Amino acid sequence: MQTTLILFLILALLLGLAIAYFQYYFKVKNKLKITAILFVLKTLSVFLLILLLINPNIEKTNFTNIKPVLSFLVDNSNSVSFFKEDNNVEVFIKELESNKVINNKFDVQKFSFADDLQVLDSLSFAKNQTNISDAILGVNELQNDKISPIVLISDGNQTIGQDYEFINAKQPIYPIVIGDTTKYVDVKISQLNVNKYSYIKNKFPVEVILNYEGSKNVTAQFSIFSKGKTVFRKNVRFSDSKKSATVTANLTSTKEGLQYYTASISKIENEKNIKNNSKSFSVEVIDEQTKVLLLTSVLHPDLGVFKKAIESNKQRSVDIVNIENFNNKLYDYQLIILYQLNDKFNDVLSRIKQNNSNYLFVSGANTDWNFINQKQLGFRKNAINETENYGAVFNDGFLTFLQEDIGFDNYPPLMDKFGEVNISKEHQTLLYQNMNGLETQQPLLATFDINNQKSGILFGEGIWRWRANSFLNTNSFEDFDKFIGNIVQFLASNKKRNRLEVDAESLYPANSTIKISAFYTDKNYQFDPRASLEITLTNTSTNAITKVPFSLVNNAFKTEIENLNPGDYTYQVTVLGQNISKNGRFKITDYNIEEQFTNANIQKLQKLADKTGGRLFYKNQVDEITKELLANESFYTVQKSTKKQVNLIDWQWILFLIIALLTAEWFLRKYFGKI
């Protein structure tokens, strides 16, 4: 207690004594027998009243008992109902949570999980994904500073997320195994790999990984079907020593558009679960045959790099021709690349304007800008006869086509004549210039889309260094070749740019949430958040129609649709109030990933229990896990003290005491005739 406060208390007491003395003893001749009582009452009431006026802070200590938290983590995926364990799970939970001894020792908290973690309200066992690792990590984070054992009620089969067997859990975990623990013979398609796109009349590979559980020698027939016809077939042998097999099928793209296929392996003897014997997939076949003409006035390493990058797509070919040997035949090509223009390109430029041909212009040290500026191409450069190195700065607001930043700022600079660039027509800039570390708003790579003519301009030579640098960084030319391919695909296409783009999968598994996003722009091709979008779904078998609005989420329109039956669907996304729409189709398969397992994964659950210091139990061992939780002395109640500064004036009972003292004094004085 502070010295000042003690001094104030002494002064308050002395003042109370002084007031009481002058009232009852100073020059008082006839003293009553109760004068001493009145003196004490007056002294205390005055002292307490002054004490309230001083209002000192009192330190108060509170003690709280904190129980250990017992967290129930209940698997709410439909694999539980598939194993017919939903009733057993609910009974198990009720038995534990109704146990009075458990509730006396623990603060019981219940959670459910499937693809995410939720506070347990009710169980539906209808979720289509299981993420055990995220559920455990979520509870660990929630109970970070508490003693909190976890009771995990699950079959141990996880479909998404990191492997829970290797996570670093901070709390002991007690897995309760539900599901069938008996192992049955089974063959299944565990993984299927295929590219989403193929080109017409090309072969595309399909890689399928098959797994076998059993000990006998068996032979199964693997097949791929399309529209009821078998397009691939192969017999696969399994044994106790050969538990898996990889089958690669090279299928031919014969028809343009979205094509659906089904991969299937035949049932073997005594196989219980055949839902994992088939899997559907789709491939979009594109009819794209692109011929590119590269006209040049000089020999340069860039020419070979353009040819290699463009022809990495087998549906594209490049002819390199010196301008002096060109025969003016442009109609065979979908794109013309003009490399280092000079006055020898005069006839070619005239033909390009006349035919409205698509082109890419690449400048460099040998470019004649005086000639170009006279042609009124919509861009000009006030160049001098000196060169400059220009680095690249990626523009993440580029909307013409989808392009990722592949590390452009780390690529070597390109060389071009020094001067200011002026572009007088509508354009989109993909890369800006970086001059000696200074980022500018001058374009390094820009695209144009005007009057059904697409064009682009790259201000600089030396792009061969970019391809070499891409290989050094990633040990592959893929990123750079894809970048050049995106440019060629845009420039070589005669399709008009759409203001409405829709992103939807072509295949969805059964009972899944259908997620579809859309991107809508105004007439200037800028994202327009004011629009209202709606999707109309039609089941092609039943003709049932469903209409759902889109929501605006982070500069995109998104919608989620649930409870659609398996089947083929067509959809139309419409911009309300505008004559703009986009059509497409998708298929919901009978494939349900939660029904692909034949038994509970006891091995992984056991490893999880051993690693975290828990124990594994089964659904019929309620008494055993209860004894384990109660007997474990590491789950103890913690007493926590908290100190709090309280103002004396907040203690209302002191005010009532003062009133009581003054009232008692008044009645005594009244009774004995002192008033």
Secondary structure, DSSP 4 states (H G I P E B T S, - for coil): --HHHHHHHHHHHHHHHHHHHHHHTTT--S--TTHHHHHHHHHHHHHHHHHHHH--EEEEEEEEEEPPEEEEEEE-BHHHHHTT-HHHHHHHHHHHHT-HHHHHH-EEEEEEESSSEEE-S-----BS---HHHHHHHHHHHTTTS---EEEEE-----SSS-GGG---SS-EEEEE-S--S---EEEEEEEEE-SEEETT-EEEEEEEEEEE-SS-EEEEEEEEETTEEEEEEEEEE-SS--EEEEEEEEE--SSEEEEEEEEEPPPTT----TTSEEEEEEEEE---EEEEEEESS--HHHHHHHHHHTTSTTEEEEEEEGGG-----TT-SEEEEES--GGGHHHHHHHHHHT--EEEEE-TT--HHHHHHT--SEEEEEEEEEEEEEEEE-TT--SS-----SGGGSPPEEEEEEEEEE-S--EEEEEEEETTEEEEEEEEEEEEETTEEEEEEE-B-THHHHHHHHHHHSSSHHHHHHHHHHHHHHH--SPPPSEEEE--SEE-TT--EEEEEEEB-TTS-B-TT--EEEEEEETTT--EEEEE-EE-SSSEEEEE--PPSEEEEEEEEETTTTEEEEEEEEE-S--GGG--SS--HHHHHHHHHHHT---EETT-HHHHHHHHHH-TTS--EEEEEEEEEEGGG-HHHHHHHHHHHHHHHHHHHHTT--
